[in-house]
Amino acid sequence: MIELPHRDLPAEPDPVEGCDVCSALANQRAAAQGAGDASRVADCNVEMRRHPHPNRRRKR
């Protein structure tokens, strides 16, 4: 039997208020969650984390 280590997933990023890109990604993520598409949910989270905002520090 192979036992893999348990890894906690990072918290989902919050969309930045007033950012159309973040808002669209949050909507896509919600739709993907509703459809059970965990891969798309993860993709949206990655895109949201990487989306630049000049006056915002990234949470890691």
Biopython code that builds the backbone (N, CA, C, O; Angstrom):
import numpy as np
from Bio.PDB.StructureBuilder import StructureBuilder

atoms = [
    (1, "MET", "N", (0.845, -1.182, 0.000)),
    (1, "MET", "CA", (0.000, 0.000, 0.000)),
    (1, "MET", "C", (0.888, 1.243, 0.000)),
    (1, "MET", "O", (1.837, 1.343, 0.778)),
    (2, "ILE", "N", (0.571, 2.172, -0.870)),
    (2, "ILE", "CA", (1.307, 3.430, -0.937)),
    (2, "ILE", "C", (0.484, 4.494, -0.225)),
    (2, "ILE", "O", (-0.712, 4.651, -0.471)),
    (3, "GLU", "N", (1.151, 5.217, 0.660)),
    (3, "GLU", "CA", (0.465, 6.273, 1.393)),
    (3, "GLU", "C", (1.053, 7.615, 0.977)),
    (3, "GLU", "O", (2.254, 7.844, 1.126)),
    (4, "LEU", "N", (0.223, 8.488, 0.464)),
    (4, "LEU", "CA", (0.664, 9.806, 0.041)),
    (4, "LEU", "C", (0.435, 10.805, 1.163)),
    (4, "LEU", "O", (-0.534, 10.691, 1.913)),
    (5, "PRO", "N", (1.323, 11.783, 1.278)),
    (5, "PRO", "CA", (1.152, 12.779, 2.339)),
    (5, "PRO", "C", (-0.078, 13.646, 2.069)),
    (5, "PRO", "O", (-0.405, 13.945, 0.920)),
    (6, "HIS", "N", (-0.736, 14.032, 3.126)),
    (6, "HIS", "CA", (-1.900, 14.916, 3.011)),
    (6, "HIS", "C", (-1.401, 16.342, 2.841)),
    (6, "HIS", "O", (-0.553, 16.800, 3.607)),
    (7, "ARG", "N", (-1.905, 17.025, 1.874)),
    (7, "ARG", "CA", (-1.509, 18.415, 1.649)),
    (7, "ARG", "C", (-2.744, 19.286, 1.691)),
    (7, "ARG", "O", (-3.720, 19.051, 0.979)),
    (8, "ASP", "N", (-2.683, 20.290, 2.535)),
    (8, "ASP", "CA", (-3.791, 21.232, 2.597)),
    (8, "ASP", "C", (-3.716, 22.154, 1.388)),
    (8, "ASP", "O", (-2.651, 22.666, 1.043)),
    (9, "LEU", "N", (-4.838, 22.350, 0.767)),
    (9, "LEU", "CA", (-4.898, 23.264, -0.362)),
    (9, "LEU", "C", (-4.953, 24.695, 0.167)),
    (9, "LEU", "O", (-5.580, 24.950, 1.195)),
    (10, "PRO", "N", (-4.300, 25.634, -0.530)),
    (10, "PRO", "CA", (-4.383, 27.025, -0.079)),
    (10, "PRO", "C", (-5.811, 27.530, -0.221)),
    (10, "PRO", "O", (-6.587, 27.057, -1.050)),
    (11, "ALA", "N", (-6.124, 28.497, 0.609)),
    (11, "ALA", "CA", (-7.467, 29.092, 0.552)),
    (11, "ALA", "C", (-7.694, 29.709, -0.815)),
    (11, "ALA", "O", (-6.760, 30.196, -1.453)),
    (12, "GLU", "N", (-8.930, 29.684, -1.255)),
    (12, "GLU", "CA", (-9.255, 30.305, -2.539)),
    (12, "GLU", "C", (-9.050, 31.806, -2.435)),
    (12, "GLU", "O", (-9.430, 32.415, -1.435)),
    (13, "PRO", "N", (-8.455, 32.411, -3.455)),
    (13, "PRO", "CA", (-8.243, 33.854, -3.412)),
    (13, "PRO", "C", (-9.560, 34.612, -3.527)),
    (13, "PRO", "O", (-10.492, 34.170, -4.199)),
    (14, "ASP", "N", (-9.617, 35.743, -2.869)),
    (14, "ASP", "CA", (-10.786, 36.613, -2.971)),
    (14, "ASP", "C", (-10.600, 37.544, -4.169)),
    (14, "ASP", "O", (-9.493, 38.022, -4.414)),
    (15, "PRO", "N", (-11.666, 37.802, -4.909)),
    (15, "PRO", "CA", (-11.540, 38.754, -6.018)),
    (15, "PRO", "C", (-11.312, 40.162, -5.467)),
    (15, "PRO", "O", (-11.857, 40.525, -4.424)),
    (16, "VAL", "N", (-10.512, 40.943, -6.169)),
    (16, "VAL", "CA", (-10.265, 42.328, -5.774)),
    (16, "VAL", "C", (-11.475, 43.153, -6.176)),
    (16, "VAL", "O", (-11.926, 43.107, -7.320)),
    (17, "GLU", "N", (-11.990, 43.906, -5.220)),
    (17, "GLU", "CA", (-13.183, 44.726, -5.462)),
    (17, "GLU", "C", (-12.936, 45.712, -6.598)),
    (17, "GLU", "O", (-11.921, 46.408, -6.622)),
    (18, "GLY", "N", (-13.872, 45.761, -7.534)),
    (18, "GLY", "CA", (-13.787, 46.688, -8.648)),
    (18, "GLY", "C", (-12.986, 46.183, -9.839)),
    (18, "GLY", "O", (-12.879, 46.883, -10.846)),
    (19, "CYS", "N", (-12.419, 44.981, -9.747)),
    (19, "CYS", "CA", (-11.630, 44.430, -10.852)),
    (19, "CYS", "C", (-12.523, 43.512, -11.689)),
    (19, "CYS", "O", (-13.018, 42.496, -11.201)),
    (20, "ASP", "N", (-12.718, 43.884, -12.949)),
    (20, "ASP", "CA", (-13.573, 43.096, -13.841)),
    (20, "ASP", "C", (-13.008, 41.703, -14.094)),
    (20, "ASP", "O", (-13.763, 40.736, -14.200)),
    (21, "VAL", "N", (-11.687, 41.595, -14.192)),
    (21, "VAL", "CA", (-11.054, 40.292, -14.441)),
    (21, "VAL", "C", (-11.297, 39.367, -13.250)),
    (21, "VAL", "O", (-11.691, 38.214, -13.427)),
    (22, "CYS", "N", (-11.063, 39.871, -12.041)),
    (22, "CYS", "CA", (-11.290, 39.056, -10.843)),
    (22, "CYS", "C", (-12.756, 38.642, -10.711)),
    (22, "CYS", "O", (-13.065, 37.512, -10.332)),
    (23, "SER", "N", (-13.643, 39.570, -11.027)),
    (23, "SER", "CA", (-15.070, 39.277, -10.956)),
    (23, "SER", "C", (-15.447, 38.166, -11.936)),
    (23, "SER", "O", (-16.192, 37.251, -11.586)),
    (24, "ALA", "N", (-14.934, 38.246, -13.154)),
    (24, "ALA", "CA", (-15.223, 37.217, -14.161)),
    (24, "ALA", "C", (-14.667, 35.868, -13.722)),
    (24, "ALA", "O", (-15.330, 34.841, -13.872)),
    (25, "LEU", "N", (-13.446, 35.869, -13.179)),
    (25, "LEU", "CA", (-12.845, 34.610, -12.722)),
    (25, "LEU", "C", (-13.620, 34.020, -11.548)),
    (25, "LEU", "O", (-13.781, 32.803, -11.457)),
    (26, "ALA", "N", (-14.097, 34.872, -10.656)),
    (26, "ALA", "CA", (-14.887, 34.387, -9.519)),
    (26, "ALA", "C", (-16.191, 33.760, -10.006)),
    (26, "ALA", "O", (-16.626, 32.739, -9.473)),
    (27, "ASN", "N", (-16.814, 34.366, -11.015)),
    (27, "ASN", "CA", (-18.045, 33.810, -11.586)),
    (27, "ASN", "C", (-17.783, 32.475, -12.282)),
    (27, "ASN", "O", (-18.564, 31.532, -12.151)),
    (28, "GLN", "N", (-16.672, 32.406, -13.025)),
    (28, "GLN", "CA", (-16.311, 31.152, -13.697)),
    (28, "GLN", "C", (-16.006, 30.065, -12.663)),
    (28, "GLN", "O", (-16.374, 28.904, -12.847)),
    (29, "ARG", "N", (-15.334, 30.450, -11.580)),
    (29, "ARG", "CA", (-15.011, 29.487, -10.527)),
    (29, "ARG", "C", (-16.284, 28.957, -9.882)),
    (29, "ARG", "O", (-16.403, 27.758, -9.631)),
    (30, "ALA", "N", (-17.232, 29.845, -9.614)),
    (30, "ALA", "CA", (-18.496, 29.418, -9.003)),
    (30, "ALA", "C", (-19.255, 28.457, -9.920)),
    (30, "ALA", "O", (-19.826, 27.470, -9.457)),
    (31, "ALA", "N", (-19.256, 28.751, -11.211)),
    (31, "ALA", "CA", (-19.927, 27.864, -12.166)),
    (31, "ALA", "C", (-19.235, 26.504, -12.211)),
    (31, "ALA", "O", (-19.891, 25.464, -12.270)),
    (32, "ALA", "N", (-17.914, 26.524, -12.182)),
    (32, "ALA", "CA", (-17.148, 25.272, -12.209)),
    (32, "ALA", "C", (-17.397, 24.456, -10.937)),
    (32, "ALA", "O", (-17.513, 23.232, -10.990)),
    (33, "GLN", "N", (-17.479, 25.141, -9.804)),
    (33, "GLN", "CA", (-17.784, 24.438, -8.550)),
    (33, "GLN", "C", (-19.157, 23.782, -8.635)),
    (33, "GLN", "O", (-19.336, 22.641, -8.211)),
    (34, "GLY", "N", (-20.116, 24.506, -9.181)),
    (34, "GLY", "CA", (-21.464, 23.967, -9.330)),
    (34, "GLY", "C", (-21.526, 22.768, -10.251)),
    (34, "GLY", "O", (-22.358, 21.877, -10.074)),
    (35, "ALA", "N", (-20.639, 22.751, -11.238)),
    (35, "ALA", "CA", (-20.596, 21.646, -12.200)),
    (35, "ALA", "C", (-19.689, 20.501, -11.736)),
    (35, "ALA", "O", (-19.589, 19.467, -12.396)),
    (36, "GLY", "N", (-19.030, 20.706, -10.591)),
    (36, "GLY", "CA", (-18.130, 19.670, -10.085)),
    (36, "GLY", "C", (-16.823, 19.579, -10.861)),
    (36, "GLY", "O", (-16.181, 18.528, -10.865)),
    (37, "ASP", "N", (-16.425, 20.656, -11.513)),
    (37, "ASP", "CA", (-15.202, 20.677, -12.325)),
    (37, "ASP", "C", (-14.043, 21.229, -11.493)),
    (37, "ASP", "O", (-13.714, 22.412, -11.586)),
    (38, "ALA", "N", (-13.430, 20.372, -10.683)),
    (38, "ALA", "CA", (-12.358, 20.782, -9.779)),
    (38, "ALA", "C", (-11.144, 21.312, -10.533)),
    (38, "ALA", "O", (-10.444, 22.194, -10.034)),
    (39, "SER", "N", (-10.887, 20.787, -11.721)),
    (39, "SER", "CA", (-9.753, 21.252, -12.519)),
    (39, "SER", "C", (-9.932, 22.709, -12.927)),
    (39, "SER", "O", (-8.997, 23.505, -12.834)),
    (40, "ARG", "N", (-11.131, 23.056, -13.376)),
    (40, "ARG", "CA", (-11.409, 24.445, -13.776)),
    (40, "ARG", "C", (-11.403, 25.367, -12.565)),
    (40, "ARG", "O", (-10.960, 26.511, -12.666)),
    (41, "VAL", "N", (-11.887, 24.891, -11.423)),
    (41, "VAL", "CA", (-11.842, 25.681, -10.195)),
    (41, "VAL", "C", (-10.387, 26.036, -9.878)),
    (41, "VAL", "O", (-10.069, 27.190, -9.590)),
    (42, "ALA", "N", (-9.514, 25.037, -9.936)),
    (42, "ALA", "CA", (-8.092, 25.266, -9.659)),
    (42, "ALA", "C", (-7.494, 26.243, -10.667)),
    (42, "ALA", "O", (-6.709, 27.115, -10.293)),
    (43, "ASP", "N", (-7.857, 26.105, -11.939)),
    (43, "ASP", "CA", (-7.354, 27.020, -12.967)),
    (43, "ASP", "C", (-7.768, 28.464, -12.672)),
    (43, "ASP", "O", (-6.959, 29.383, -12.797)),
    (44, "CYS", "N", (-9.005, 28.655, -12.289)),
    (44, "CYS", "CA", (-9.493, 30.002, -11.967)),
    (44, "CYS", "C", (-8.737, 30.574, -10.768)),
    (44, "CYS", "O", (-8.390, 31.755, -10.753)),
    (45, "ASN", "N", (-8.485, 29.733, -9.766)),
    (45, "ASN", "CA", (-7.747, 30.193, -8.586)),
    (45, "ASN", "C", (-6.336, 30.624, -8.964)),
    (45, "ASN", "O", (-5.849, 31.648, -8.483)),
    (46, "VAL", "N", (-5.680, 29.854, -9.818)),
    (46, "VAL", "CA", (-4.321, 30.197, -10.250)),
    (46, "VAL", "C", (-4.337, 31.513, -11.023)),
    (46, "VAL", "O", (-3.504, 32.388, -10.785)),
    (47, "GLU", "N", (-5.279, 31.650, -11.942)),
    (47, "GLU", "CA", (-5.365, 32.882, -12.730)),
    (47, "GLU", "C", (-5.622, 34.089, -11.833)),
    (47, "GLU", "O", (-5.044, 35.156, -12.037)),
    (48, "MET", "N", (-6.488, 33.915, -10.843)),
    (48, "MET", "CA", (-6.812, 35.021, -9.948)),
    (48, "MET", "C", (-5.590, 35.413, -9.108)),
    (48, "MET", "O", (-5.338, 36.598, -8.889)),
    (49, "ARG", "N", (-4.837, 34.416, -8.642)),
    (49, "ARG", "CA", (-3.629, 34.719, -7.858)),
    (49, "ARG", "C", (-2.574, 35.425, -8.701)),
    (49, "ARG", "O", (-1.857, 36.289, -8.195)),
    (50, "ARG", "N", (-2.471, 35.076, -9.951)),
    (50, "ARG", "CA", (-1.435, 35.646, -10.821)),
    (50, "ARG", "C", (-1.833, 36.970, -11.463)),
    (50, "ARG", "O", (-0.984, 37.682, -11.998)),
    (51, "HIS", "N", (-3.121, 37.302, -11.412)),
    (51, "HIS", "CA", (-3.590, 38.538, -12.026)),
    (51, "HIS", "C", (-3.026, 39.731, -11.243)),
    (51, "HIS", "O", (-3.242, 39.836, -10.035)),
    (52, "PRO", "N", (-2.302, 40.635, -11.931)),
    (52, "PRO", "CA", (-1.641, 41.732, -11.211)),
    (52, "PRO", "C", (-2.586, 42.859, -10.791)),
    (52, "PRO", "O", (-3.529, 43.216, -11.498)),
    (53, "HIS", "N", (-2.294, 43.390, -9.632)),
    (53, "HIS", "CA", (-2.960, 44.586, -9.121)),
    (53, "HIS", "C", (-1.855, 45.446, -8.522)),
    (53, "HIS", "O", (-1.177, 45.008, -7.592)),
    (54, "PRO", "N", (-1.661, 46.639, -9.022)),
    (54, "PRO", "CA", (-0.517, 47.476, -8.642)),
    (54, "PRO", "C", (-0.347, 47.702, -7.137)),
    (54, "PRO", "O", (0.780, 47.658, -6.643)),
    (55, "ASN", "N", (-1.410, 47.939, -6.409)),
    (55, "ASN", "CA", (-1.300, 48.280, -4.986)),
    (55, "ASN", "C", (-1.741, 47.156, -4.072)),
    (55, "ASN", "O", (-2.290, 47.406, -2.999)),
    (56, "ARG", "N", (-1.508, 45.925, -4.484)),
    (56, "ARG", "CA", (-1.970, 44.783, -3.692)),
    (56, "ARG", "C", (-0.829, 43.799, -3.485)),
    (56, "ARG", "O", (-0.136, 43.421, -4.430)),
    (57, "ARG", "N", (-0.643, 43.387, -2.226)),
    (57, "ARG", "CA", (0.344, 42.341, -1.968)),
    (57, "ARG", "C", (-0.342, 40.997, -2.136)),
    (57, "ARG", "O", (-1.504, 40.836, -1.763)),
    (58, "ARG", "N", (0.378, 40.031, -2.699)),
    (58, "ARG", "CA", (-0.192, 38.709, -2.931)),
    (58, "ARG", "C", (-0.198, 37.890, -1.653)),
    (58, "ARG", "O", (0.761, 37.907, -0.881)),
    (59, "LYS", "N", (-1.296, 37.174, -1.444)),
    (59, "LYS", "CA", (-1.380, 36.219, -0.342)),
    (59, "LYS", "C", (-0.851, 34.890, -0.836)),
    (59, "LYS", "O", (-1.193, 34.456, -1.936)),
    (60, "ARG", "N", (-0.049, 34.259, -0.064)),
    (60, "ARG", "CA", (0.478, 32.946, -0.465)),
    (60, "ARG", "C", (0.171, 31.919, 0.553)),
    (60, "ARG", "O", (0.536, 30.755, 0.386)),
]
sb = StructureBuilder()
sb.init_structure("model")
sb.init_model(0)
sb.init_chain("A")
sb.init_seg("    ")
for serial, (resi, resn, name, xyz) in enumerate(atoms, 1):
    if name == "N":
        sb.init_residue(resn, " ", resi, " ")
    sb.init_atom(name, np.array(xyz, "f"), 0.0, 1.0, " ", f" {name:<3s}", serial, name[0])
structure = sb.get_structure()
